Amino acid sequence: MIGRDLLGIEDLDRADLERILETAERMQEVGTREVKKVPTLRGRTIVNLFFEPSTRTRTSFEIAGKRLSADVVNFSPTSSSLTKDESILDTARTLDAMAPDAVVVRHKVAGVPKRIADALAAPVINAGDGAHEHPTQALLDLLTVYQEKGRIDGLSVTIVGDVLHSRVARSNIYGFLKLGAEVRVAAPPTLIPPAIETLGVKAFTSLREALDGADVVMALRIQRERLDGAYVPSIREYSATFGLDRTKLRFAKDDAIVMHPGPVNRGVELSHDLADHRPSVILDQVRNGVALRMAVLYLFAGRPVAAAQEG
């Protein structure tokens, strides 16, 4: 049985990952129906506790919960007692006293979902915490690659960009390695975490070398507020060296796919043409995000709290 909470891909084993992905594939059928709803979580309550802005993750969790017939409550910090200096843990405990069946947490500080999980009876799902992990993003990326390539074992995956600050990169590194892929990262030296090779990845400061023979190429969002003048001379120079376009992509395999967790800085991480057309699978990632989060809610919120605590 998968544990009570979903805090990171690092905590899961291969069997856990495969179970979640298999469940997500079954959930995809619901999205093809005229009435996109099943009674699986009828009577259950999901709280989306987002302390950080989000479009794709929050919306897909809300749609996922509603397609499973759960009651979904979206918590807004700006209209809560947090504005009156209530602590995050007190806010979480207050919500927990209302007996939700799962709490989805997103926060800009690493470790906050874990602290909340330690204090609550309800299962906690990490929707992204600081530069730590973003497990459901990695899971939907794994699902997308599996459906595009028919396998993950033996594939070569290249992750390009701000690996240093990226929770998406960390979760994907754990996930792809656990399912048997080779993982490479490519970035300027200032954006590669120290000793990242200890995770089992290969690090490159040459994009051409990192792309050689790649089956999957994933561009990461450049966090402009952190980078310009601090980690790279300029965004323009970064784009010229590490921005992906069809010319640079020719060093990857002919059937390589291009991914991005979004939002995309067009003309920086990806050319406009590459962002909008094959081999980009960005919109497939978005579509798969709903089914994947349906699977996660089903597996983590669909069992009694007592059973979840034992798990």
C-alpha positions as CSV (number, residue, x, y, z in Angstrom):
1,M,0.0,0.0,0.0
2,I,1.2,3.5,-0.8
3,G,1.9,5.6,2.3
4,R,-0.6,8.0,3.8
5,D,0.8,11.2,2.2
6,L,2.3,12.1,-1.2
7,L,5.2,14.4,-0.3
8,G,7.8,13.5,-2.9
9,I,8.9,11.1,-5.6
10,E,11.9,10.3,-3.5
11,D,9.7,8.5,-1.0
12,L,8.1,6.2,-3.6
13,D,9.4,3.0,-5.1
14,R,9.0,1.7,-8.6
15,A,5.9,-0.3,-7.7
16,D,4.3,2.8,-6.2
17,L,5.0,4.8,-9.4
18,E,3.7,2.1,-11.6
19,R,0.5,1.8,-9.6
20,I,-0.2,5.5,-9.8
21,L,0.5,5.6,-13.6
22,E,-1.7,2.6,-14.2
23,T,-4.5,4.2,-12.2
24,A,-4.1,7.4,-14.2
25,E,-4.4,5.6,-17.5
26,R,-7.8,4.2,-16.3
27,M,-8.9,7.7,-15.3
28,Q,-8.2,9.1,-18.8
29,E,-11.3,7.4,-20.1
30,V,-13.5,9.7,-17.9
31,G,-12.2,12.7,-19.8
32,T,-13.5,11.3,-23.1
33,R,-17.1,11.0,-21.9
34,E,-19.9,13.4,-22.7
35,V,-20.6,13.7,-19.0
36,K,-17.1,13.8,-17.4
37,K,-17.9,12.6,-14.0
38,V,-17.9,9.4,-11.9
39,P,-19.1,8.9,-8.3
40,T,-15.8,7.5,-7.0
41,L,-15.2,10.2,-4.3
42,R,-18.8,11.2,-3.7
43,G,-19.1,12.5,-0.1
44,R,-15.4,13.2,0.2
45,T,-13.9,16.6,0.7
46,I,-10.7,17.9,-0.9
47,V,-9.1,21.1,0.4
48,N,-6.7,22.9,-2.0
49,L,-4.4,24.9,0.3
50,F,-2.3,27.0,-2.1
51,F,-0.1,29.6,-0.6
52,E,1.6,30.2,-3.9
53,P,0.2,31.3,-7.3
54,S,-0.7,28.4,-9.7
55,T,-2.8,28.0,-12.8
56,R,-2.2,24.4,-14.1
57,T,-1.7,22.6,-10.8
58,R,-4.6,24.2,-8.9
59,T,-7.0,24.1,-11.7
60,S,-6.3,20.5,-12.6
61,F,-6.6,19.4,-9.0
62,E,-10.0,21.1,-8.8
63,I,-11.2,19.6,-12.0
64,A,-9.8,16.2,-10.9
65,G,-11.7,16.3,-7.6
66,K,-14.9,17.4,-9.3
67,R,-14.7,14.7,-12.0
68,L,-14.5,12.2,-9.1
69,S,-17.6,13.9,-7.5
70,A,-15.7,15.1,-4.5
71,D,-16.5,18.4,-2.8
72,V,-13.6,20.7,-3.5
73,V,-12.7,23.7,-1.4
74,N,-10.2,26.2,-2.7
75,F,-8.5,28.0,0.2
76,S,-7.2,31.6,-0.5
77,P,-4.6,32.9,2.0
78,T,-5.4,36.5,1.1
79,S,-9.0,36.1,2.5
80,S,-8.1,34.0,5.5
81,S,-6.9,34.5,9.0
82,L,-3.4,34.3,7.8
83,T,-3.8,38.1,7.1
84,K,-4.4,38.4,10.9
85,D,-1.0,36.7,11.6
86,E,-2.5,33.2,12.2
87,S,0.3,30.6,11.7
88,I,0.2,28.2,8.8
89,L,0.0,25.3,11.1
90,D,-2.9,26.8,13.0
91,T,-4.7,27.4,9.8
92,A,-4.1,23.8,8.7
93,R,-5.3,22.4,12.0
94,T,-8.4,24.5,11.8
95,L,-9.2,23.1,8.4
96,D,-8.3,19.6,9.6
97,A,-10.9,19.9,12.4
98,M,-13.5,20.2,9.6
99,A,-12.6,16.6,8.6
100,P,-11.4,16.9,5.0
101,D,-10.4,13.7,3.3
102,A,-7.3,15.1,1.7
103,V,-5.4,18.4,1.8
104,V,-3.4,19.6,-1.3
105,V,-0.6,22.0,-0.3
106,R,1.5,24.3,-2.4
107,H,4.0,26.7,-0.7
108,K,7.1,28.6,-1.7
109,V,9.1,27.2,1.2
110,A,10.5,23.7,1.0
111,G,9.2,21.4,3.7
112,V,5.9,23.1,4.5
113,P,3.8,20.2,3.2
114,K,5.7,17.8,5.4
115,R,5.2,20.0,8.5
116,I,1.5,20.2,7.7
117,A,1.3,16.5,7.1
118,D,2.9,15.8,10.5
119,A,0.2,17.9,12.2
120,L,-2.9,16.7,10.3
121,A,-5.1,13.5,10.4
122,A,-6.0,13.9,6.7
123,P,-3.6,12.8,3.9
124,V,-1.5,15.6,2.5
125,I,-0.5,15.9,-1.2
126,N,2.4,18.1,-2.1
127,A,1.5,20.4,-5.0
128,G,5.0,21.9,-5.0
129,D,7.2,23.2,-2.2
130,G,10.0,25.6,-2.8
131,A,12.9,24.1,-4.7
132,H,12.2,20.7,-3.1
133,E,9.7,18.6,-5.1
134,H,6.6,18.7,-7.3
135,P,5.6,15.1,-7.3
136,T,2.4,15.3,-9.3
137,Q,4.2,17.2,-12.1
138,A,6.8,14.5,-12.4
139,L,4.1,11.8,-12.4
140,L,2.2,13.4,-15.3
141,D,5.5,13.8,-17.1
142,L,6.2,10.1,-16.7
143,L,2.7,9.3,-17.9
144,T,3.2,11.5,-21.0
145,V,6.5,9.9,-21.9
146,Y,5.2,6.4,-21.3
147,Q,2.3,7.0,-23.6
148,E,4.4,8.7,-26.3
149,K,7.3,6.2,-26.2
150,G,5.6,3.0,-24.9
151,R,8.3,2.6,-22.2
152,I,10.5,4.5,-19.9
153,D,13.2,1.8,-19.3
154,G,16.2,2.5,-21.3
155,L,15.2,6.0,-22.6
156,S,17.6,9.0,-22.5
157,V,16.1,12.1,-20.9
158,T,17.7,15.5,-21.0
159,I,16.6,18.2,-18.6
160,V,17.6,21.7,-19.7
161,G,17.7,24.9,-17.7
162,D,17.6,26.2,-14.1
163,V,18.1,22.9,-12.4
164,L,19.4,24.6,-9.3
165,H,16.1,26.1,-8.3
166,S,13.7,23.6,-9.9
167,R,11.5,21.3,-7.9
168,V,10.2,19.9,-11.2
169,A,13.7,18.8,-12.1
170,R,14.3,17.1,-8.8
171,S,11.0,15.1,-8.9
172,N,11.6,14.1,-12.5
173,I,15.1,13.0,-11.8
174,Y,13.9,10.7,-9.1
175,G,11.0,9.4,-11.2
176,F,12.8,8.7,-14.4
177,L,15.7,7.0,-12.6
178,K,13.4,4.8,-10.6
179,L,11.7,3.7,-13.8
180,G,15.0,2.9,-15.6
181,A,15.8,5.9,-17.7
182,E,19.1,7.6,-18.1
183,V,18.9,11.3,-17.0
184,R,21.1,14.1,-18.1
185,V,21.0,17.8,-17.0
186,A,22.3,20.7,-19.1
187,A,22.7,24.3,-17.8
188,P,25.3,27.0,-17.2
189,P,27.7,25.9,-14.3
190,T,26.0,28.4,-12.0
191,L,22.6,26.6,-12.4
192,I,23.7,23.0,-11.8
193,P,23.4,22.0,-8.1
194,P,26.7,20.9,-6.5
195,A,27.3,17.2,-6.5
196,I,24.2,16.5,-8.6
197,E,26.0,13.5,-10.1
198,T,25.4,11.7,-6.7
199,L,21.8,11.4,-7.7
200,G,22.8,9.3,-10.6
201,V,22.5,11.9,-13.4
202,K,25.1,13.2,-15.9
203,A,25.7,16.9,-15.8
204,F,26.7,18.9,-18.9
205,T,27.5,22.6,-19.6
206,S,27.3,21.9,-23.3
207,L,23.7,21.7,-24.6
208,R,24.9,19.9,-27.8
209,E,26.6,17.1,-25.8
210,A,23.6,16.8,-23.5
211,L,21.2,16.4,-26.4
212,D,23.2,13.8,-28.2
213,G,20.9,10.8,-28.7
214,A,18.2,12.1,-26.3
215,D,14.7,10.5,-26.5
216,V,13.1,13.2,-24.3
217,V,14.1,16.8,-23.9
218,M,12.5,18.8,-21.1
219,A,13.0,22.5,-20.8
220,L,12.6,24.2,-17.4
221,R,11.1,27.6,-16.8
222,I,13.7,30.3,-16.4
223,Q,12.9,32.2,-13.1
224,R,13.7,35.7,-14.3
225,E,13.4,37.2,-10.9
226,R,16.4,35.1,-9.7
227,L,18.6,34.8,-12.7
228,D,19.2,38.0,-14.6
229,G,22.6,39.3,-13.6
230,A,23.0,36.9,-10.7
231,Y,23.4,33.4,-12.3
232,V,23.7,34.3,-16.0
233,P,25.0,37.5,-17.6
234,S,21.6,38.1,-19.3
235,I,18.4,36.3,-20.3
236,R,19.3,36.9,-23.9
237,E,22.7,35.2,-23.6
238,Y,21.0,32.3,-21.7
239,S,18.5,31.9,-24.5
240,A,21.2,32.0,-27.2
241,T,23.1,29.2,-25.5
242,F,20.5,27.0,-23.9
243,G,17.2,28.0,-25.5
244,L,15.7,25.2,-27.5
245,D,14.8,25.5,-31.2
246,R,14.7,23.1,-34.1
247,T,18.3,23.8,-35.0
248,K,19.6,22.8,-31.6
249,L,17.1,19.9,-31.4
250,R,18.6,18.2,-34.4
251,F,21.3,16.8,-32.1
252,A,18.7,14.7,-30.3
253,K,17.1,11.6,-31.8
254,D,14.9,12.2,-34.8
255,D,11.8,11.1,-32.9
256,A,12.6,13.0,-29.7
257,I,9.8,14.7,-27.9
258,V,9.9,18.1,-26.2
259,M,8.4,18.9,-22.8
260,H,7.9,21.9,-20.5
261,P,6.1,22.1,-17.1
262,G,4.8,25.6,-17.9
263,P,4.4,28.4,-17.9
264,V,6.7,28.9,-21.0
265,N,8.8,32.0,-21.5
266,R,8.5,32.0,-25.2
267,G,11.6,32.8,-27.1
268,V,13.7,32.1,-24.0
269,E,13.4,28.4,-23.1
270,L,11.6,27.4,-26.3
271,S,11.2,29.0,-29.7
272,H,7.6,29.9,-30.5
273,D,7.5,27.2,-33.3
274,L,8.7,24.5,-30.9
275,A,6.3,25.5,-28.2
276,D,3.3,25.2,-30.4
277,H,4.0,22.2,-32.7
278,R,5.3,18.7,-32.6
279,P,7.5,17.3,-31.3
280,S,6.2,19.4,-28.4
281,V,3.9,17.5,-26.1
282,I,3.2,20.4,-23.7
283,L,-0.6,20.3,-24.1
284,D,-0.5,16.5,-23.7
285,Q,1.2,17.1,-20.3
286,V,-1.6,19.4,-19.3
287,R,-4.3,16.9,-20.4
288,N,-2.6,14.1,-18.6
289,G,-2.3,16.3,-15.5
290,V,-6.1,16.0,-14.8
291,A,-6.1,12.2,-15.1
292,L,-3.0,11.8,-13.1
293,R,-4.4,14.0,-10.3
294,M,-7.6,12.1,-10.4
295,A,-5.6,8.9,-9.8
296,V,-3.7,10.6,-6.9
297,L,-6.9,11.8,-5.2
298,Y,-8.5,8.4,-5.7
299,L,-5.5,6.6,-4.1
300,F,-4.9,9.0,-1.3
301,A,-8.3,10.4,-0.5
302,G,-10.4,7.4,-1.4
303,R,-9.7,5.3,1.7
304,P,-10.7,5.9,5.4
305,V,-8.4,8.2,7.4
306,A,-7.6,5.3,9.8
307,A,-6.5,3.1,7.0
308,A,-4.4,6.0,5.5
309,Q,-2.7,6.5,8.9
310,E,-1.8,2.8,9.1
311,G,-0.5,3.0,5.5
